[in-house]
Amino acid sequence: MTQAQDSKYRLDKWLWAARFFKTRSLAADAVEGGKVRIDAERAKPAKEVRIGMLVTIRNKDFEMEAQITGLSNMRRGAPEAALLYAETANSMTKREHAKLNKVNETGVRERGLGRPTKRQQRDIKKFTGI
């Protein structure tokens, strides 16, 4: 999976190649915005990454800690991209708890009932205080 050992691997390119972000510019914006940390420190998009570094990625939907296990500047298929990192056990449990909490936060409606009626919407607004 790795290319020549003497080539440099930028953080934004690696994030894009590992399929955390759809485009390299989105990856660079996330790094600039402090959403991505390397070994618990803020980094710049051009930061050189190496195997063994701990990357923390925070997004609106998830927060993930991963150990870099492979290097690549080329975007490939998802199975190959998954070989570039290994998620930590602590991160996996946090994401599972967050997923369960997210399901419990939203109201569950029976399938097929459709949208709430005007009366139900008023009751919802009154209950939530909106």
C-alpha positions in Angstrom: 0.0 0.0 0.0 2.9 2.4 0.7 4.7 4.1 -2.1 8.5 4.7 -2.1 9.8 5.2 1.4 11.5 8.5 0.6 8.4 10.3 -0.6 6.6 12.7 1.8 3.0 12.2 3.0 1.0 15.3 3.7 -1.8 15.1 6.3 -4.5 16.4 4.1 -3.6 14.0 1.3 -3.5 11.1 3.7 -6.9 12.0 5.1 -8.3 12.1 1.6 -6.6 8.8 0.6 -7.9 7.1 3.8 -11.5 8.3 2.8 -12.2 10.4 5.8 -13.1 13.3 3.5 -14.5 13.4 0.0 -12.0 16.0 -1.3 -8.6 17.1 -0.4 -9.7 20.7 0.1 -12.3 19.5 2.6 -9.6 17.6 4.5 -7.4 20.7 4.4 -10.2 22.9 5.7 -10.9 20.5 8.6 -7.2 20.5 9.6 -7.1 24.3 9.5 -10.3 24.4 11.5 -8.8 22.3 14.3 -11.0 19.3 13.6 -8.0 17.0 13.1 -5.3 16.5 15.6 -2.0 14.6 15.4 -0.8 13.1 18.7 -3.3 15.4 20.5 -1.8 18.6 19.0 -3.2 20.8 16.2 -1.5 20.4 12.9 -1.3 22.1 9.5 -2.5 20.5 6.3 1.1 20.0 5.1 2.2 18.2 8.3 4.2 15.1 7.4 2.6 12.0 8.7 4.4 8.8 9.6 3.3 5.3 10.6 2.4 5.0 14.3 1.0 8.5 14.7 -2.3 8.9 16.5 -4.9 10.9 14.5 -8.0 12.3 16.1 -10.8 13.4 13.7 -13.8 15.3 14.9 -16.8 15.7 12.6 -20.4 16.7 13.3 -21.4 13.0 13.2 -18.5 11.3 14.9 -15.2 11.6 16.7 -12.6 9.0 15.9 -9.1 8.1 17.1 -7.0 6.1 14.7 -3.4 4.9 14.6 -1.7 5.3 11.2 -0.8 1.9 9.9 -0.1 2.7 6.2 0.8 5.6 4.0 -0.6 6.6 0.7 -1.1 9.7 -1.4 -3.5 8.0 -3.8 -7.2 7.5 -3.2 -8.2 3.9 -3.8 -11.2 1.7 -2.9 -12.6 1.6 0.6 -11.2 -1.8 1.5 -7.7 -0.6 0.6 -8.2 2.7 2.4 -9.2 0.9 5.6 -5.7 -0.7 5.7 -4.2 2.8 6.2 -5.4 3.1 9.8 -6.6 1.1 12.8 -9.2 2.6 15.0 -8.5 2.4 18.7 -10.7 0.3 21.0 -11.5 3.4 23.1 -12.7 5.2 20.0 -14.9 2.3 18.9 -16.7 2.2 22.3 -17.2 6.0 22.3 -18.7 5.9 18.8 -21.0 3.0 19.7 -22.3 4.9 22.8 -22.8 8.1 20.7 -24.7 6.1 18.1 -27.0 4.6 20.7 -27.5 8.1 22.3 -28.3 9.6 19.0 -31.0 7.0 18.4 -32.5 7.6 21.8 -32.5 11.4 21.4 -34.9 11.4 18.5 -38.5 10.6 18.8 -39.5 7.3 17.4 -42.6 7.2 15.3 -44.3 4.1 14.0 -43.5 3.4 10.4 -46.2 4.5 8.0 -47.8 7.1 10.1 -46.5 9.9 7.9 -45.9 13.5 9.0 -47.4 14.9 12.2 -50.7 16.6 11.8 -51.0 20.3 12.6 -52.4 19.5 16.1 -49.5 17.1 16.7 -47.0 19.8 15.6 -48.5 22.3 18.1 -48.2 19.7 20.8 -44.6 18.9 19.9 -43.7 22.6 19.9 -45.5 23.2 23.2 -43.7 20.2 24.8 -40.2 21.1 23.5 -40.7 24.8 24.2 -39.9 26.0 20.7 
